[in-house]
Every structure is written in C-alpha cells, then in structure tokens.
Amino acid sequence: MTYLIQIRIAVLSAFLVLSVALLPDVEAAIAIAPASQQADTGTGSETNREGYRVKVPLPIDGQASASVRQTLKRISEKTSPAAQRRNRPVVVLEFDTRGGQTGSGSELEACMALARYLRDPDLNRLQIVAYVPQRRELLDWGNDESMPNGGLNGHAVLVAIAANQIAIDPEAALGNAGIDDKSPDDLRREIYRSIASQGLTTLPVSVALSMLERDQELYRVTDSEGAVSYVNGDTLRELEASGKPITVVTVTPQGSFSLLTGKELQDFGLVRLLPKSRMELARELNLNSSVLQGDPGSEGEWKPLLVTLPPFIDSRTATWVTRSLKQQLGGEEVNLVIFNLGDNLGDVEACLRIGRLIASYDSDEVRTVAFLESSVRGPAGVIALACNQLIMSDDSRLGGDYGEDEVGGEDELAGFREELKRLAEDKESDWSMLQQMLEPSLVVTRYRHQKTGQTRLLCNAEFEGLEQPDQWLALGPIGSPEGISAITAEQNGLARTIVSDVEQVKKFYQLDESIPTLAPSKIDRRIAKFAEFLSSPFVSPFLLFGAMFFLSTELSAPGLGVPGFLAVLCFGLFFWSQSLDGNADWLEVIMFVIGAIFIVMEIFVIPGFGVFGIGGIVLVFSSLVLASQSFLVPRSLNDLVEMTYSFVPVIGAGFGVLTAGIVLRNLIPKTPLLRRMILQPRKIVDTGLGGQADPEAMVDWSYLMGLSGETATRLNPSGKARFQGKVYDVISNGQMLEQGQRVEVIEAIGNRIVVVAKPDVKSD
C-alpha cells in the first residue's frame, strides 16, 4: 500500500513540474524587496544579512504557486552557492492575510508543489522563513474553525511547514490544515508526513498530522530526563504501557483540528519567532528593516508622482493633499509618491494628518519617498519620517530647533505624543524620532543589540518599555539643535541614500521620463484664499447670522423664495470653507441636516415643543460648533481656548434669529422693496358703523363677542362650544377645558372664536 502511495506522489509531482514549465513567467501579486537595492545603513551593517521578501497570495492556486517558485528560483540563481550557512540570504515568505484571507480554499496540488520546491537542494543556499502576520484583532472564534480574522489554515499550512523556520504573530493562529477536506485519505497523510519528516523541518510529523486530521489527537510528553516529544493517542498508550515515568499535556483533543496561536506554539517550544510587525521580524533575523517593506516597482514598472508641498503646511494644505492623492491613487495609476520637502514648517495637526495618510498606504501597492532638498524642521519632519524611505540632499538637515512655542504647552504635547505613537504603530517603526521632530530637546540615543548587532533609535521612555533592555548597549545620542545632517541620517538608517537634486532621485529609481508633478495651481491657491477668508473668525459669524436670518424669513412666509435660497447659500459657504480648513466633515453636515429635519418635524408635523424640537436645536448648534474647530473632544488647555472661539459663529446664528424676529415684525412690512419678499397680513377695515371687519374672512362671528355658553366637547385647546343653541368651533386661550364648562367669548375675528372659562356666568 505504501509503495502504491509513493508511486502516486511521484506521478503527481512529475505532472506538476511539467505544468510549471509550461506556465508563463507570471509575477502578479509577488512583492520582492532585495537587499541589493537597500542602502548601507551603517547601523551595524557589518552584521546585516542580505534579505528578500516574497508575498504569497491566499488562497494558493496553481498560478500563485508557480509565481512564487519562479521568484525563489531567480533569487537562488543570483546567490553564490559558497555562501556560509549562517550568513545565507533570508527569504521571508509573507502570507498575504489582508482582507481576512487565511489560506482556506488553497489547492492541495499547488501547495504541495511549492512545499516540495522549498526542499529543493538549490534552495539550501537560502534561509526560508514562513511569516504569518496578524492583520486584524482576533474575534472569538467559538466553533468556527475557518478562523476568519487572522492566521493561516487550509493546505497553505503545508507551505509553512516546509519552510526552514516559522515566524508568526503571537495572536495569529496556525492549523486547521484539513478544513477543506471532508476526510483525509492516505495520499494526503503521506504528503504531510513526507514534507514534515524531511530534515530541518519546522514542525514534527505528529503536529502536522493533527492539523490535517480531526481524529489525530496530539499530546506533549516529557520523560524523566526532560526530553520533549509530541505523540498521538496510539503512541501515548504505548509509552504509558511501558511503565516509564512521563508527564503528559493534552495539546489537541480528539475530534478537532490542531489550531495553535503563535503564543501557544512558542509555549510548546514549536516556534521561536513571534514578531508583532515586519520591523520586529527584521530585527530578529538581523535584516535591515527596509528589506521587508515590499516593492511595487521591483520590476522597473514605477509609476511616479512628485508632490511639492508649500513652505508652510496648514490644514488647507492637508485637505488639498488628501483630496488630490485620493484622486491620483484611486485609479491605481501611481505606485511611487515622492514628497519634495525643503525649508518646510507646518501646523502640527495638519502635518500629523498628512503623516497618518502616508502611513495608511500599503507599501506593497504604493511606495512613499520623502526627498529633503534642504532643511525640514518641526512638524514637517513628521511627514518625512512617515514615508517608507527618506532621501536627503548633501546639505539638507532633518529636525532641529524651530520654535517649540508653536506646538503649545505640555498638555497639548501629551496628546500629540499619543498621535505619534499610533502613527509609528501603523508604520511599524519606533516613535522616538517622530517625537523629536516636535520636541528637539528630547534626547534620542542609538542602541545596539549585543547579540544580533541590530540598532535602534530610542528615547529613554521607549527604551524602558523594551522587553529586555539589558540586551541593548547605548552608543550615544543622535540629533542636535542644528538638526541631523544627511551623512548622520544615512549612517543611522534614517536616510536611504544621499543625492544632490531631484534628478538624481529619478536616476536612483531608474525613472527615464519626466515625473508628473502635483502642486497647488493658481486656481487652487485662490480658492484656498477665499475659503480662508470665509472661515476666519470675523466672517464666519456673519455667514451664520445671514443664514439664520434668511431662514427665519423663509419660514415666516413659506414658498422657498429668495430668503430660502440665500439661507442655503450661506450655510453651504460656511460648511464648505470649514471643510477646506480641515474642520468640518461629513459628521458635522449629517448632524446639521438631521437637526434641521427634526426642527421642521416639530413645527409642521408634531405640534408643541418636545423631544424633536429640543434635539434638533442641540444637533444644529453642536454641528456648527464642531464645524468651527479641528477636534471632536478637547484634549488640552489650548483646545478649550479654541473651543470658546468656536461658539462665536453660533452666537452669530442666534443673533440672526433674534434680528429676523424683530425685523420681520416691524421693518419689512413697512419697506416697499422688502415687503414683496413676504406675504402681507390680512387687513382689518373700518365698517363705518363703529366696528371693524376682515374683508378676507369667509365668515364673520363678531356678533358672538361677549356671549356666554358652555363647551360641547373637551377643549384641547380647540373643540366645540354651544352659544344660543348653536354649536361653533372654538379655541381656548391655552387652557384645557372639560365638556360642559361655562365659557365666554373674548375674541371673534374672522372665523376664529377664542373663549375663556367663566364659571360664575350663567348660560344665555
């Protein structure tokens, strides 16, 4: 039986090799970042190894398997077979778990072909590391063995088992290899046994089979001498029958696939590398961190875009950059964005906003580069460090004194520090240098790991947060009041290379054609100036004053005429200018619209003054306040001060309503030009007989004045009352009157009859 299985495996392997030879040279979805393209960082580069990163698409099919093998073959062919084993180039096979992909649905034949190729003798000159990242936080899997939020399962596990080493995020999981099969057959078992039993395997055969079969339980056995082994149920029973003293730990019970997180794999001694990011993995493997960044233009297909930023970067610049890059990158026509910086300063929040945008780009799809043509200081330095790579000119400098008073006090700095830490987390880098851009007095020290030779730039607070700080040796501070020179930046791994001008940047990336430039046009600058004028504290209150004035005018005489148009125009200009200023967003606009709808419902649909009216007013005024400031919740004393200025436009809106009430009541009806804008009240004329009448009234109830009667129905406050034997529609003066209550007519104009309770007056 075993002989027949081996024949089937040999035939299947021959078929796969033949099919691979007939496939075209496909490189789709494979990202390679060769160390030969990386600059010598000078940060212990004498120990840095050559490395590559190859992205493995999930689920693995025949085309993906062939592409990865062809890439590995090309890397192997340019690597000297005489390379010492401990200094072999490292190839990181990063499983692409973006979008919740876990490997489920991978084809067994494709995974087997790739796994067998990883054992090819020609690849012995390379160290293959299977890397399983964690893209999202894990959810409670419960009984869902498809593991939707991180890790690797399906037959893609076979590829990880075939690597020389496994690196996995502590929270990611590995296992469930047989989840796509109804029941494993002898051929599948033999494939997993064959891959796992070869030399330098990452996982024992018993562990691999427990991931493939539900019925294959797994135990961790420790004998009296401390030797550890992993066995199935049959082997365990044999050991127990031998009478030797052993300690048994159940890893996976019968009836479920083995599924182990990175932390569990380390606790069981099955893996050693538990990186939480690519940067940590690079340090563990003694690689330059830029090796694992990904390279969307590795085949020379760069599609560049040069972004020129103004000398001072404010919120309007951040809005323009965000909107422009979204348009440029939306069509996937750009994969290399170069930010041209020189003598730049900027607003902290605006620069952080651009930095977060840059850090959010996937380096596999878009490479971001900062080119420092001259000195870049303060918050603008955050933009430079947020990019994937930094290129500096000969005489440029990064950071240094720039006037820290522009940032604010300690409370505001504390909030910015948290923002910088989140930005560094997105970028998978240390945050100390980012913080030094805002705080030039912060001491950042260069540390070197005593075992691996890797170096890091850390301030005292970040250094104390390391898991093993005693393993790092301090080499000296970096930075000065004059900033960091290009040579120092290159030596410490901050800059990739030094050039003289932007033309050399083009040569560095082998760009033959001219680079399309993205810079604010004259129209953009004029629009920005106009928006700045409208959003100023001296103009925005008048915009809201006019908006509320015209809105009140329109509501007093419905018809959506000129006042309604002007109100919409004023509101539109207010939110548009605040949006370009980086304050207003869809949240504020939606709050305003919902609040306005609630107010209209309260006026025309739900009489009275209740929840909808109060809620609508709160939403409208809250939206106006939020649209006038750059934060949602104040985090510092400066935010509280700015928040007080945010109420100025709201006060202007309140004055608009108040003024509209006064003007509508007194001035407009008396002004020949303005009275045409509203409906005139009905005129009361003198009858000539000592009384007045309403000529537009359809019925005249004036003869009821002073009569007494009783309510025919309950008045809430309207209802019916009986006078002189006849029933009339009446309304009380605000009171709720019960049926049979005595009332007296106090007002009878047109068809409106107003009564009051008169319990002491007898009915006529």
GUVEX-381116 format. One record per residue (C-alpha): x, y, z. Coordinates in pm, whole numbers, plus 50000, padded with zeros to 5 digits. Layout:
// residues N
XYZ;...
END
This chain:
// residues 764
500005000050000;502785024350091;504545015549764;501445024849562;501105057849750;504715066749674;504115059549304;501045082249307;503055110049471;505855106449216;503415107648922;501635137849069;504945155749126;506075149148769;502825162848637;503185194448847;506775200148734;505705196948371;502775220848417;505045246448584;507455245148289;504595253648053;503325282848259;504285318548161;506615338448378;503965354148598;504875378348875;501415390948966;500915397549335;504535388849422;506375416349608;510175413849630;512435437449819;516045426249759;518705438249996;520855446849697;518565476649648;518895487350009;521365513150126;524065505050378;522545519350690;525675519950893;523705507051190;525595475551247;525615468550875;528625446450924;526185420651063;523145428350845;522285399550618;521025400450265;517305395150258;514235393450036;510525394550095;508155374249879;504425378449925;502385346349894;498795352649777;495995334349956;494345311049881;497215294049696;496335281749348;498475268749061;499345303248926;500325317149266;502435286349341;504245288849007;504935326149052;506435321349397;508635292549275;509895312648979;510735341649211;512615318749450;514475303349159;515605337549037;516805347149387;518645313949425;520395316949088;521995350149180;523105337649523;526545321949549;526405285149647;529545290949853;527755314350096;528295304150456;525285287850611;524955312550897;525065341950654;522735327750393;520365353150240;517005352750412;513815349350208;510675358350403;507565341950258;504865365350387;501385350350359;499035377650237;496325376950504;494825410350403;491065411050361;490605382850613;492275356650392;493525326650591;494505301850322;491265282450333;490445270749983;494075265649881;494655237949628;496495207749768;498445201649446;499605237949426;500625238549793;502435205049763;504375217049459;505515248349642;506305229249963;508405203349775;510255231149594;511195246949927;513055214349997;514905216049665;518715213549710;519205245349507;517385264649781;519785252750050;521775284349981;518765304150115;517115305350455;513355303250400;511195318850675;507405314950661;505825346450811;502185346550927;501175382351020;498085393151208;496145418351001;493235424051241;492445417151602;491175382051657;487495377451727;486055349651939;486255320451701;483905298451903;483185267451694;484055285051368;487215267251262;487575288650947;489455313551164;488225344950978;490325371351148;493975361851132;496325332851087;496895305050836;494805274150769;493855250850487;496545233650284;498555266250284;499805253050620;501795227450421;503935255450275;504675269650621;505665235150747;508125231350458;510005263650542;513215263750745;511585284851012;508145298451105;507575333951226;504045341151347;502295369551527;501545359951891;497785363851830;497665347651486;496965310351463;498295281351261;496385249351194;493085236051056;495005222350757;492275197150670;489375221150698;488655219750322;488585181650308;485635160250411;488015133050526;491765129150462;492895099150258;496185080550264;497615102449987;497095134550186;498535118850500;501595107150310;502115141850158;502085158550501;504215130850651;506735134050367;507085171950398;507205172250778;509685143350807;512375159250592;515445174750750;515315208850919;511535206750942;509695233151143;507015211051299;507135174051399;505155148951191;502655142751470;501865180151493;501425182951116;499095152851104;497005166051396;496405197551192;495265176350897;493015151051076;490275156051335;490775121351478;494515126151529;494815138151889;498065154551999;499905151852331;503095167552464;505135141852653;508095149052880;510135119853010;512125117353332;515225132053166;513355162853038;513175152252673;510035165052500;508145147552222;504775151452052;502755119752002;499305107851902;496975086352111;498375052652000;501945062452076;500915076852412;499245044452514;502395025152420;504515048552635;502135045152928;502195007252888;505995007052907;505845018953267;508335047453221;507565079153417;506245106153183;504375139153209;501535143752959;499905176252842;496945174952603;497555198852311;494615189452088;491815165352191;490335140151953;487575153451727;489115187251630;491955200151417;495035213751588;494815251551589;497535269451786;498235306251829;501745319651799;501975322652176;500875286552222;503345274551959;506135292252146;505005278852485;505115243552341;508585250352201;507475246651836;508395281651713;510825308251829;509955339651630;506865358851745;507135392551568;504275417051602;505405436251294;507765434150999;510195456651183;510415432051473;510875403251230;513715421951057;515445427051392;515025390351483;516515379451150;519275405751160;517955422950848;517685459150750;514045468150822;513635483050474;514155448250324;510655437850431;508805468750309;507565455049979;508385469149639;505515475949396;508045486549132;510535458249171;510345450148801;511095485848697;507455494948644;507445525948861;504545549748805;505765580548991;504125612249118;506045641949262;504205661449532;505565696149606;504465709649944;504335746950025;506765763050274;504125762850550;501805732750574;498425741550721;495035724550739;494065736250390;497265720650253;496425687950431;492935688350279;494335695049932;496935667249965;494345642350090;491865650349815;494485651349536;496205618749634;492855601349665;492095611249306;495565601549179;495775568049359;492165558449309;492785545948956;495885526149062;497955545948813;500575556449071;502765533649283;505595557649373;504825590549551;507785613949610;507235643049852;509565671849776;510335689850105;512575719750162;512625746850430;509225734750543;507415742950862;503855734750943;500895732151174;501205701351395;497715687651334;497965693150957;501335675350937;500065646751152;497065643750923;499315640150618;501605616450810;498685593750900;497595593750537;501075583350422;501385556250687;497995541850586;499225532450237;500155496050184;503835495050088;503065465649858;500935488849645;502395523849695;505975533349785;506225567349956;509515586549948;510455619450113;513145639449935;514705666050158;516045692849926;517015714650222;516235717050593;512935703250718;512125712151075;509395707051328;506085690551237;507085688550869;509735663350977;506885640151080;505825638550713;509375629350609;509675601450866;506215587750789;507325578450437;508725544050353;512055558750253;513935591150312;516385605850060;518375636850153;520455661449958;524075668150054;523445699350261;519975691450395;519105686650760;516275669250942;514775683451260;516415707851498;515185738951678;512285756351511;510415773951793;508655749252020;506155775752131;504315768551806;503375733951935;501875745052262;502115735252623;502715702152792;499025692052780;498875696252405;502215678452358;500905648652556;498035644852309;500405647452012;502695620852162;499835595952156;499135605151793;502785599351706;502775565351875;499745554851673;501405567351356;504565547551437;502455516751503;500825520051160;504265524551005;505705495751213;508575517151340;509885532951660;508305565751766;511205583751936;512495601651623;508955612551534;508615627851878;511985645351848;510645664051544;508145681551774;510445682452076;514035689851962;515195688952324;514215652152352;517335630552382;517275601052140;520045575452183;521375549851940;521285514752089;522815482651956;521675447552046;524595428552194;523705395552024;522225404551684;524055437551622;520795454851529;520475491551620;517505512951720;517005549951792;515125553052121;514385579352379;514535569752744;510775563152773;510685539852472;513895522452581;512425514852924;509445498552752;511605472052583;511145436052697;514885430652755;516535464852782;519665449652935;520425433452596;520875467752432;524085488052451;523905526252436;526175540652165;525455577752205;522785604052136;521645614751791;520355649151698;521375684951772;519865719951774;521045723451412;519275691151311;520545658051173;522865660150874;522415638150568;525535617650648;524415611451007;520905602150891;522315577150642;524675561950898;521835557151145;519385541850899;517085572150874;518035580650514;518395555150239;520845574950027;522235609849962;521765627849631;522345662949501;518975670749343;515665656049234;517185644548905;519385620249095;516305607849275;514915599148932;518125580548844;518045562249178;514645547449087;515605544048720;512915568248604;513585577748245;510605600248174;509665632548346;507745628648673;504195642348682;504115669648947;501285675949189;501335711449318;498635737249401;497625756549088;496715793449083;493055784049098;493725761449398;495525789649576;492745814649502;490105790449622;492145784249938;492425821849998;488675826249951;487955797250187;490395811650441;488545844850424;485135828550476;486335806550764;488015834950953;486535844151294;485475877751152;483455864150858;482035830150959;479755845151232;478225868350970;477665838650738;475665820951008;473965853551104;472765857750747;471865820850715;469625821151023;468145855050933;467125843850584;465945810050712;463665826850968;462345849650694;461565820050469;459835800550747;457615830450824;456445830750461;456925795550313;457495792849942;461245786949902;461845821049758;464815844349772;465315841850153;465415803750137;467955804449855;470175828950044;469955807850363;471065776450181;473885796050014;475185809550347;475075775450514;476805759750213;479605785450215;480095780850589;480455742950578;482495743850256;485025768650395;485315749550723;485755717050528;488685731150331;490065743750659;490105707750785;487415713251050;484085702350904;483495667450771;480505645650687;479765641351058;479015678151107;476975680650785;474885649950874;474285663251227;473115696451085;470745680650830;469225656851086;468805685351333;467095706951071;464725678150982;463815673751350;463035710751386;460835710751074;459005679851204;458415697051535;456985727951365;454835712851091;454225676251184;454325672751563;452745703951724;454175715452052;457755717852174;459105683652268;461915659152208;462275665351835;462435703051875;464975702852156;467005675151996;467025692851661;468245725551812;471015707152003;472145688751688;472165720451475;474165741251719;476515712251803;477255707651433;478065744651399;480445743051698;482195711451573;482485726151223;484335756051369;487085735851539;489605709351438;488925684251717;485935664451839;486725663952211;489075689252376;492265672652497;494295702252626;494055737652754;494635751152404;491715730352279;489485745852543;490605780352439;489915772152073;486535758252171;485495791952313;486155807651973;484025780351815;480965794851990;481385828351813;479675816451489;476905800751697;476355833751875;476155849951532;473485824751431;471505832851747;471655870051670;470425861751321;467275845351457;466695873751705;467225900651442;464965882751198;462175882551455;462485919851518;462885929451152;460075907151028;457705921351284;458425958251236;460615967850944;459825945550647;456055952150627;456795989450614;459535987650349;458235989149987;461195969649847;461305942650117;457605936950174;457375919949836;459535891849977;456895881050231;453155875250248;451295905150389;448925900350685;445215903650621;443885939050659;441185948450910;438935976450777;436556000450950;432915992250874;431836028250926;429366017251195;431766018651485;433225983751426;435895965351229;435715936350986;438065913050799;437215915650428;439105883150353;437245862950611;434725838350474;432555840250792;432075868551041;431425857751403;431885892251552;428335892351689;429365864751934;431685888152128;430835887552499;428305859052479;428465831252734;427825794652672;429185760252754;431625736252593;430035709052383;433285689052375;436565689152560;438845718152451;442465705652395;442695736252349;440425735252042;436975719752032;433295729452012;431035751952226;427295759952227;426025795952218;422335804752193;421535769252093;424085767051813;427425748551812;430605766451698;434305756551653;436255774751924;439695775652082;440585783652440;443255808252540;445605779352621;443595761852888;442345725952872;438575727752943;436285698353013;432935692452841;430075712752997;432395740453125;430945775553115;432865798552881;432735834152746;433805846952402;436685871652437;437755873352069;435885867951740;437875878351434;437015862351103;436315825651170;438435824751486;436495823051817;438505824452139;436885816352473;437845816252840;436375797553135;433675817453320;432215795453592;430335824653750;428475834353430;425145817953350;424325804653002;422135825252777;
END
